[in-house]
Amino acid sequence: MTDTPIRLADYLPPSHLVDGVSLTFRLDPGCTRVLSEIRFRPNPARTGRPDLRLDGEGLALVSAALDGAPLAVQPDATGLTLPGASLPDAPFAFTAEVEIDPAANTALEGLYMSNGMYCTQCEAEGFRKITFYPDRPDVMAPFRVRIESDLPVLLSNGNEVASGPGWAEWHDPWPKPSYLFALVAGDLVAHSAGFTTASGRTVALNIWVRPGDEARCAYAMDSLIRSMKWDEEVYGREYDLDTFNIVAVDDFNMGAMENKGLNIFNSKYVLALPETATDDDFARIEAVIAHEYFHNWTGNRITCRDWFQLCLKEGLTVFRDQQFSSDMRSAAVKRIEDVLTLRARQFREDDGPLAHPVRPEEYIEINNFYTATVYEKGAELIGMLKRLVGDEAYARALDLYFERHDGQAATIEDWLTVFEDATGRDLAQFKLWYSEAGTPRLKVSDRFEDGRYTLEFEQVNPPTPGQPVKQPKVIPVAVGLLNPNGDEVLPTTVLEMTEPRQSFTFEGLGARPVPSILRGFSAPVVLERETSPEERAFLLAHDTDPFNKWEAGRALAKDVLARMVTGGAQPGPDWLEALARVAVDETLDPAFRALALRLPGEDDMAQTLHAAGHVPDPARINAARERMAGALAERLEPELGALIETLAEPGPFSPEARAAGRRALRLAALGLVTRRDGGARAEAAFRAANNMTEEVGALACLLEIGRGQEELGLFETRWAGDRLVMDKWFALQILHAAPEETAATVERLTAHPAFDWKNPNRFRSVVGALSANHAGFHHASGAGYRLLADWLIRLDPLNPQTAARMSTAFETRARYDADRQGMILAELDRILATPGLSRDLGEMAGRMRHA
């Protein structure tokens, strides 16, 4: 493999277009035969007689022909080339027969096997591991597929058009790129339902699972039906095939894949019963089902011209699934959760050696750019655009986007042009959000005199790798003003910042207001403004914007925790009393109260301290956070018992948002009680639990105080046969291990008979959990660093994609002291010196090492 970067600036249209693809699969675990017929025609966008390049990796070529005439071609390591001079200047057919080995495919890309089931994963470049083809998203064609096998269920994209003993044929009439191809064959059963579209068509819905799992599909099916209905009502988009299939797969590198008409899912995002899935699991199933379904239009019907445009489909579809979840659940709580995710993953990415624009300019391995920046920050850009143009203009622009680009492979320029044409706005400056990396800092000061209140803003766009100088961006800043008595004197108003420095003045005020800035987190920026603890406590009590109400409490907690880490202070009464009022305020959503009680995470505090010019000490952060939790538990002790009792949900378990919020607050209270009673109440809650949310929650409370070994044993005995539940058992022990015991806990669990390091879910639940235990991973001994590097080196030859993604645990090295930085650099050097290192892991380790 070459490490030469692929650059956006070098894009050329494909030499040939494809009018149709016919594939025949003769399935065999060790020797599957794939016969392909591809009907090409020269692309009028290209002049001359360009060569036709067909991508192909790991394929044994049996035969090839051009319009039926045998071809003597010799593939190279990445495909084969048909010289342009030898090709007809007219439509022609290329046929090939290849052999592949699904059973040996541990990378889980292309066609592979998972516990006796054949399945595929072709995004981004997996189709080239199935047959020779121009494996790029701007080559779109209808597919006809024949599958031959003695397995009972044979599935592919589109609609089934014929079948018989040992075979089935599928036809997808909608042109699609090869990354959306899918095939599944196995011993499966369906959980089925139907959906009638707005125009009256009936769509057959099936969720295919292994026998015995069909009873765990009801919530996924309900989520699918609600997603289909919501997309019709909110975006006017109907489903366009007769059948929609979902398949649950145990071995899968990603969460799920939107293949046209045949979505393939990691089983953790499909299978759920109250006894086996937590409330977080139910919420993620709902969101991921919706996300992949919404791709049918924003990703499938309109795809991306090249992989640099990945955010065009992913950012837009993430935004759509966030809208859906907000409508299904609490919009305020959903927004807070989305921002927590953005800050934890994307802000961290922007602040380190892996920073890149939402639309990167180059890459070595495209799998490494399925990032929080492309997905989460990409979604924030859609949200900003909607806020800037307004809801009605956004709806008009989306209608125009679907009308203008249906069936096309589009670009960011196409997307922004639609908005310009629909609204009359010039979005040239807004486009900088797509091309420049980094998180802007928004510095704010204010003044008040003679009834005039002025807010002064300065935006600072810090340098990132390869982009030392940035230009000012368009930043929508949603602002409200409150009187000193708590009344709102200015409802939410969007200020549009376009210059490095800007002032906004508000007239006719009777008293100096308290500003509520960046309401709803209206832009993905870091807000820097000097505020007192009293002002933050005031906003926590009175702000009418739910996000900023929560943000005030969060900022107050981080201020307290920062002082505890750097100066040994103790939590003062302002924070404790403010949070106590929120905890018992029954006018507030229980889910919101649970989020308010959640202390800032240790990685979050390390980033905050680093940004303030401190060198964070993970051990001190961990110790201070423990003291903070203890102080909160002591202050709330009189209220906690009653809170737990009143939140007990009568009747059977319900996964709906209200019930989940009550459980979240109840478990937050239980965690604090456990710090005061030594675990007695949590032990009782564990034994009485009738759902996984409370069973896992009570066990986590015990582990957090160093108890729970007996309960761990009971949990393992009960759930040893359930792979997804056991992932929780593994992860809990590592996430709640004492810092000095974390690496040893991981080593012990990797020796457990149920640890299957070749299964991505199990690997993430153990080795991935290591880096999620901040103080344990960054223990001064360096044991966490060495252990992670050992496992990345071991996994890379089998599954380079997962290894590369897990390596990002090292991206924060610049935060820490010289000793920790030196140990991380030594592990990165060891990874880079590994013979046969994959392009995936090599690129990531190299970027982190040499930044």
N, C-alpha and C positions, 0 to 999 in steps of 0.2 A: 504494500500500500504506500502511496506517496503521501507526504505530509505537506505538499504544496497547497496553500490556501485557495479555496474557491471564493471568488470575489463577485459582488453584485455588479460592479462596473464592467465585468467581462461577459455579462449575459448576452446570449444570442438565441434567437428563436430556434425551435427544433428544425432540423434539416427536412424532416418528413412528418406529415400528419397521419393519423391512423383512423381509418373508416370503420374498422370492426376487428374484434379479437375473438377467436374460437379456441378454447382450451379443453383438452381431455386429460384427466388425471386417472391413472391406474395405480391405486394406492397400495403401497407395501411399506412396512416399517423401515426396512433397510435399503430398499431399491424402488422408489416410486418413479414411474415413467410419466413425463409431462409432454404432451404433444400440443404444439401451438401453431395456429395459422393467423398471421397478422396481415391485414390488408392496408398497405401503405399508399400514399400519394405524395408527390413532391410538395413542399410548403412554398406557396408563392411569395412568402415574405423573405425567402432566401434566394439569392441569385446564383447563377452558375450551376454546377453539378456537385454539390457538397457530399462528402462521405456520410453514410448512415452508421451512426454509432449505436450499438445495442449493449446495454449493461448486462452483466452476468457474473456472478461470483459463486464458486463452489459447485459448478454445474459440469457434469460429464456429458459432452455433446455426442449423441448417437448419430444424428444425421441432420442435414439442413438442405433446403431447396429454395430456388427462386422461380416462381411461376411453374412449379413442378419439376424443374431441371435441377439435378443434384448440384450442391455447392461444395467445393473443397475449401473450407475455411478453418483457420486455426485460432481458437480463442486465446486471449492473453489472460492475465490474472484478474482483470476487472470487466472483461466482456469481449466483444468481437466487433470488427469494423468491416463494413461492406463498402468498397471503393465507389465513389460517386460515378466515376467514368463507366463502371460496369452495370449501373442501375438504369432501368428504363426511365425515360422522361415522361412517365405516365403512371397511372395506378398499377400496382403489382402486389403479389402475395409472397410473403416470406414464411416458410414453414420450418419447424425444427422439432426434434425429439431429444429430450435430455433425461438424465437420471439424477435423482437427488436422494439424500439419506435423512428422512425426517427424524428417525430415532436418535441419530447422533447430533442433532441440532440443539445444543445446550444454550446457544445464544438467544433462543426464543425469538428469532427474526426469520421471516420467510415461512416455510411450511415445517412445523415441528410436531412432536408428540407430547402430550401431557396425560400421563396415567392411562395410556391406551387410546386416547382421543387424538385425532388429527386436528390441528388448528393452525391459523396463520396470523402473523403480524407483519404488515407490509409498510406501515409508516415508520420512518420516513423512506428508507431505501431497502426494504425487505423483499420487494417483488423480484429484484434481480437475483435473488437466491432461489427463485422458483423456475424462471425461464429467461431466455434472452429477450430484452425489451428496452425501448427508450424510457427508462425508469425515472421520469421527471414529471412534476405535477401539471405542466402546461401541455402535455400530450394526453388528450381525453378521447375516449372511444366507448361505444357499447360493447358489452361482453356477453358471450354465450359460453357456458361451462357444462361439461359432462364429467360426472364423477363415477368411477367404477370401483366398487368395494363390496365386501360381504357384510359391512357394518350396517346396522338398521337405519341410521339417520344420516343423510347426505345433504349438506346445505351449502349454498353459495349466495351471491348477491342477486337481488331482483326478485322475480317470480319463478316458481317451479313451473316448467312447461311440459315436462314428460318424465315418466319414471317407470321402472320395471324391476324385477328381481336382480339385485346387485348393481343397479345404476340409477342415476337421476340426472336430469338436465335442467339448468337454470338459465334465464335470460334477463339481463339488466338492460332495459332500453335506453336509460339515461346515460349519456357520455360521462365517463369518469376517468380520473387518472389512476395509474396502477397502484398507488399507495392505498386506495380504497378497496382493492380486491380482497375478498375473504372466502375461505373454505373451511368447513367444519365437517368432520365425519366421526361418529362414535355411537356408543350405546347410551342413548339419551332419552329422556322423557320430557314432555312439554307441559308447562302450566299455560293454559290458553285462555284468551278472551277475544272480544271484538270491539271495534271502534267505528262509529259512523261519523264520517267527516261532515263539515258544514254543507258540502254540496250533495250529501246523501250517499256517498260511496261507502261500502263496508270494507274495513281493513281487518284481516286476520292477524292477531297478535299472539306471539309464542315466546315464552322464556324457556330455553332448553337447558336442562341440568342433568346431573347423574341421578339414576334411580335412588329414591330415598330423600332427595332434596326438594322435590316438587312442592312440599308443604311450606317451604321457606321462601316462596316467590311472591306471595300475595302483595306485600308492600311495594316491591319493585314494579309489579304490574299496575298497581294503583298509581304509582308515581308516573309511569309511562302514560297512562290514560290522561292524567291531569296535565302532563306536559303537552300532549297533543292538543288538548282542548285550549290550553293557555296560549299556545303559539298561534292558533287560529284567531283567538279573540284579541290578542295584543298586537301581533304582527301580521295577521291576515295570511298565514302560511298553512296550507293543507299538506298532508302527507300525499305522496305521489305514486305509490306502488300498492299492489293488492295485499302484500304480506309485509309484516315487520317482525323480524326475528332477533332475539337476544340469546347469546350463549354464555354460560358461566364457565370459566376455565380456572383451574387451580394454579397453573404455572403461567404467569403473565407479568411482563416487565412494567407495564403501566397500570393505570386505573381502569381504562376501557378504551375502545376504539370504535369510531363512528362509521365503519365500512357501510356502504350504501345498502340499506335493507337488511344487513346482517351484522349487528353490533356485537363485538366480542368483548366480554367483561371479565376482569378479575373477579373471582367469585365473592370476594369480600364486599363488593359493591352491588351484589344481587341478593345473597342469601341472608334472611333475617327472620328471626322469631323473637318475641320478648325474652325468652329464656336464654338466647344465644347472642343477641345483638344489643348494644347499648344505644342510648338516645343519640349519641354522636354517630353511630353506625347508621341509624335510620336516616338522620339528616344528610349524611354523605351519600347514601343510596339515592335518596330523592334528588340531590343536586347532580350527581354523576349521570343518573338515568336521563335527567332533563338535558344536561350538557350534550351528551352524545346524540340525543334525539334532535336537539336544536341545530346540530351540525348538518342535518339533512338539507337545510337551506344555506346556512352560513358556514360553508366548508365543503359541501358536496355539490349542490346545484351551482353555487359560486365557490370556486376553489382559489388557491393562490397560484400565481404565475410561476413562482420559484420559491425555494425554501426561505429566502430572505424575507418574503412576505408572510411568514408563518403567523405573525400577530394578526394579520387580516382576518383569518378564520378563528384563531384561538382567543385573541383578546375580545373580539366581538361576541363569540359564543360564551366565554366566561361571563361577560357583562349580562348576556341574556339569561344565563342560569342564575346569576345573582338576583336579577329582577324577579325571576320565577320564585326563588326561595323566599325573597322578601314578601311576595304576595301570599305565599303559602304559610309563612310563619310571621314572626315579628320583624318588621322592616328595620326598626331601630337596632334590635339585637343583631340581626344579620349584618347590618353595616358595621357595627363594632367588631364582630367576628372577622369580617373581611379585612378590616384595617389591621387588626392584630396579625392576621396571616401576612398581609402585605409588608408590614414592618419587620416581622420575624424573618421572612424569607427574602423579599425583594430589596428592602432597604439595606439589609446585610449584604446582598449581592452587589448593589450599587456602591457600597462602601469599601469594596475589596478588589482583589486582582481579577475577579471574574466579571467585573462590570462591563456591560455592553448595551448598546442602544436597543430600543424595542424592535427596531429593524436593523440588525447588524449589517456591517459592510462586507464582512468576510467570515469564513469558518473553515476548519479542517474537517471536523466530523459534525454533521448536522444534528445527530442525536444529542450533542452537548448543548444545543440551543433550545431545547424544550425546558425553558427556565421560568422562574417566577417573573422575570422581567418581561418576557414575551407574553405570558398568560395574565398574571395579576396586574402588572403595570399596564399591559396592553388594554386590559379591561378598564382601568382607571382613565385612560385616554378617551375611551368611548363615553364614559360617564361625564368627563369634563366637556366633551363636545356637545353632549345632550344638554348639559347645564347652560352652556354658552348660547346655543341656538334656541332652546326652549322645547317643550314636549311636542307641540304641534309640528314645528319645523323638523324635529328629529323624525317624526312619523312620516312626513312627506319625503324626506331624504331616503329613508329606508325603503319606501315604496319605489322610489326612482332607482335605487340601487338594485333591487330585485328585478325590476323591469328592464333595466339597461344591461345588466351583466349576467342574467340567468344563462347557465350553460357555458360560462366563460371562466378562464383562469385570470384573476384580476390582480391589481397592485394597490399599494397604499395611495398612489396618485389617483387611481380610478375612484377609490373610496372618498378621498377628500374633494375631488372634482364634483362628485355627486352632491356633496353638502354645499359646495359653492354654488352650483347650479340651482339647487333647491332653495337656498336662503339668500343668495346674493352677497354672502360674506367672502372676504379674502382670507384664506386659511394658510397662507404662505408661512407666517410666523408660527402658527400652531403646529405645522409640520415638523418644527424643530424637536418636538417631543418624541418623534419617531426616530430621529437621526442622532440625537445626543444622549449619551449615557449620563448617569448620576442623578442624585436626589437634590433638587434645589432647596436652599435654605431661605426662608422668608423671615426677615428680621422686621420687627414691628415696634414702633414707639408711638406715643400719643401725647396730646396736650389739650387743655380745656381753658377757654377764657371767654367771658361775656356771652355765654350761651352757645358758643361755637366749639364743637368737638372735632379734632383732626386726628386721623390715623395716618401715620407715615410708614410706608412699606419700602423695604429694600430687598431685592432678590439677589442671591449669591449662588452661582452655579459652579460648584467645585470641580477641579480637574479629575479626570478618570483616565485609565490606561488608554493611550493613543489619542486622547482628546484633552489637551491641556487648557484650551481656551474655549469658553462657551458663550453663546449669545443669550440675551434676555428672552424669556419665553412668555407666552400668554398664560396667565394664571388666574382662573376664576376663584375669587375669595368671597365666600358666603359669610356675611356679617350680620349680627343682631346687636342691639344695645338695650341694656336693662337699667332702670332707675335704681338708686340705692335701696329702695324698699322692695325690690324684686320684680316690679312691673316691667313689662317689655315696652320700650318707647320706640324702638325701630324693629319691625319684623324682619325676617331674613331677607337680605338684599345682596345681590351678587355684584361685587366690584371686580372690574376686569383690569387686571394689571398687565401692561405690555412693555413697560420701561424698566430700566434697572432700579429707579427710585420713583415713587409716586405717592401723592398725598390725596386723601379724600376727606371732605369736610361736611359736617352735619350741623345744621342751624337750628336755633330756637329751642334749645334744651334748658330746662330749669335747674338742672344739677349735673355734676360730672357723672356720666354714665359708666357702667361696667361693660366693657366690650366682650362679646362672644364671637370669636374669630375662627374662621375656617369651619363653619358649621357643616355637619354632615361629611366632614373631611372632603371638602369640595375640590381639592387638588392634592396629588401625591408629593407633598413637600414636608420639610421639617420646619415647624413654626418656632421661632426664637423670640421670646418676649419676656422681659423681667416682670414677674408678678409675685405678689405676696401670698403666703399661705392663707391669709384671711380672704383674699379675692378668690382663690381657688375653692375654698370652702363655701363662699357665697355662690359661685357658679354651680357647684355640686348641689346646693340646696335649691337654687332658683332658676337655673337656665331652662328655657323651654325647648331647646334643641337636645334631643336625647343623646346624640353622639357627644356633644360638647359637655353635657352634664356628666357623662361617664369620663370623658377626657380630663375634666377638672379633677375628679377624684384620682384618676390614674397619675396625673402630673403631681398631685399632692403626695401620693404614695412614693413616687420615684424621687421626689425631693427629700422626703424623710429617709428613704433607704440610702440615697447617695450620702447624706450626712452621717448615717450610721456606718457606712463602709469606710468613708474617708476620715471621719473624726471621732468615731465611737459614740455618737449621740444616741439617745433613746427616742422612741416615738413619742411625740408630744400630744397634748389633748386635742389640738385642732383636728388632726387627721382622725384620731380614734373616735371622737365624738361625731364628726361628720359622717364617718362610715357607719357608726352605730345607728344614726338616724336613717340612713338609706336602708340598712339591713331590715329594719322593722316597719318601713313605710309601705303599707299595704296598698297604697295607690299606685305603686310602681310595679311593673311586670316582674314576676319572680326571676325570670331569666336575666333581666337587666340587673337585678340585685345580686344575683350569683356572679355575674361578670364584675360588678363593682367590688365584691369581696375577694376576687382573685388577685393575688399580689403580683407585682411585675415579675416576669421571669428572669432567671439569672443571666441568660445570654443577652436579653434586652438591657439589663443593667450594665453589663460589660460594655455594650455598644454605647450606652448613654454616658458612662464614665469616660470612655475613650474619646467621645466627641467633645467632652468638657475639658480635655487635656490631661486626664488621669491615666495611669497605667493600671487597668483593672486586675485585681487579685481574685481569682475564682474562689479560693478558700474563704477570703474575707466576705465576699458577696454572699456565699452560701451561709456563713455563720450569721451575718446580719439579717438575712431574710428569715432565718429560723427564729431569731429574736423578735423580729417584727411580727411573725405569725403568732408567736407566744403572747406578745403584748395585746394583739387583737383578740385572741382567744380569751385572755383574762378580762378585757374590757366588756366583751359581749357575753361572758358566761351567764349572767342573770337572764338574758333573753333567749339563749340558744335552745334550751330544752323545750320551751313553749313553741319556738319557731319550728323545731323538728316535728313536734306533735301536730301542729296545725297544718303542716304541709303534707302530711300523709294523705296519699290519694285514695279515696274510697273507690271500690269497684275494681273491675279488671283493668289490666295495663292498657294504656293508649299511647301510641307513638306521636300523637298530635302535639303541636308546639306548646300549648298551655300546660299539659301534663308534664312534658319534658322540662319545662321551665321550673315547675314546682320541684321536680326531682333534683334538678341542678342546684337550686337554693338549699334544699334539704341536705344534700351531700356536702355542700360548702359549709353548712352549719355543723354537720357531723365531723368534718375534718377539724374544725376548731374545738369542738367538744372533746375529741380524742386527745388533743394536747393537754386537756385538763383532767380527764378521768382515767388516763392510762390505757384506754382502749376498750373499756367495758361495754360502752354503748355500741361501738363499731363491731365488736364481736357478736353481740346480739343481733345487730342489723345484718351481718353477713349470714348468720344462720337462718334468719327469718326472710331473707330476700326471695322474692318470687319472680325476679327479672334480672337480666344481666347488668343493667345500669347500676342497680343498688348492690348487687353482689360484687362487681368489680370495684365500685366506689368505696364500699366498706373495707374491702381488702386493701385498697390503696391507702386508706386512712391508717390502717394498722401498720403497713409496711413503712409509712412515713415516720412513725415513732419507733421503728426497730422491732415491732411485734409482727405477728401474722404467720409464723412458720407452720403452725398447725393448720391454719386456714389455707395456706398454699398447698399443703398436702391433700386436704379435702377437695380443693378446687381441681387439682391434677387428677385425682381419682375419678371425679365426676365427669370431667371433660376430656379425658385423654384421647377419646376417639373423634373429637371434633377439631379439625385442623385450624379453623379460624379462631375458635375460642382459645385454643392453646397458644396461638400467637399472642394473645393478650397476657396469658400466664407468663410467657417468656419475658415480654416487654416490661411488665409491671415490676419484676424483680430488679431489673437493671435501672429503670427510671427512678426507683425509690431506694437504690442502694446508697450507703454512705460513700462519700467521695473516695476514701482510702480503700474501699472494698469493691469499687465498681469494676475495675479491670478483672479482678479475680472472679467476680460474679459472672462476667461474660465468659471467661475461660471455663468456668464450671458448667455453664449452660451450653456452650458449644460442644461439650463432651456428652451431653444428654442424648439418649437414644433417639429422641424425637426431633433433634436438631437436624434439619435437612438443609444444608447450606446451598444446595442447588435450586431450592425453591425461593423465588424472590421475596415472597411475603415473610417466610420464616427467617431469611437472612436479614431483612430489614427489622424484624421484631427483636433480633438479638444484636447484631453488629450495628444496625442503624440506631438502636436505642442507646448504644454506648455514647455516641456523640450528643445525644439529646440530654444526657446527664451532664450538665455543664461542668460542675465542680469535679466530677469523677473523670470525665474525658481530659480535662485540663489539669489533672493532679500533677503536683510538682515532680513526681517521679518520672513522668513521661510514659508510664506504662500504657495509658490509653492510646497515645499516639502510635506506639510500637504495635499494639494489638490491632488497631485499625489497618495500619499499613500491611501487616502480615496477611490479613484476610483479603484486602484489595488485591494483593499480588497473587493470592491463591485463586480468587474468583475470576480475575481478568481473562485468563485463557478460555474460560467456559462461558462467561456472560459479561463481556466488556461494557455493555450499556449500563448495567446495574452497578458495576464497579466504578465507572466514571461518575455516576450521580452520587454515589456514597462518598467519593473523595472530597466533595465540597465541604466536608467537616473541617478541612484544613484552611479554608479560605480566609479565616479571621485571624491568621497568625500575627498580622501587624499590630493588633491591639495590645498584645501581651508583652511581658518582660523579655529581656534578651535570652534568658535560659530557655524559656518555652519556645521562643522563636527559633532558637538554634536546634532544639529537638525536632520541631516540625520540619525545618529545612532538611535535617538529616534523613527523616522518613521520606520526604519528597524525593531527595536524591536517590534513596534506596529504591523507590518505585521506578524512577526514571532509568535506573541502571539495570532493570530486570530484562533479561533477554526475551525477545518476542513480545514486548509490551504492545498492547493494542493501540490503534490510533485514538480510540475514545479516551482511554485513561491517560495515554501519553499527552494528548492535548491539554487535558485538565490539569494534570500534575505540572506540566511545563508552564502553563500560564500562572499557576499559583507559586511556582518556584522562582520564576524570573521576573515577577512584577516588582 
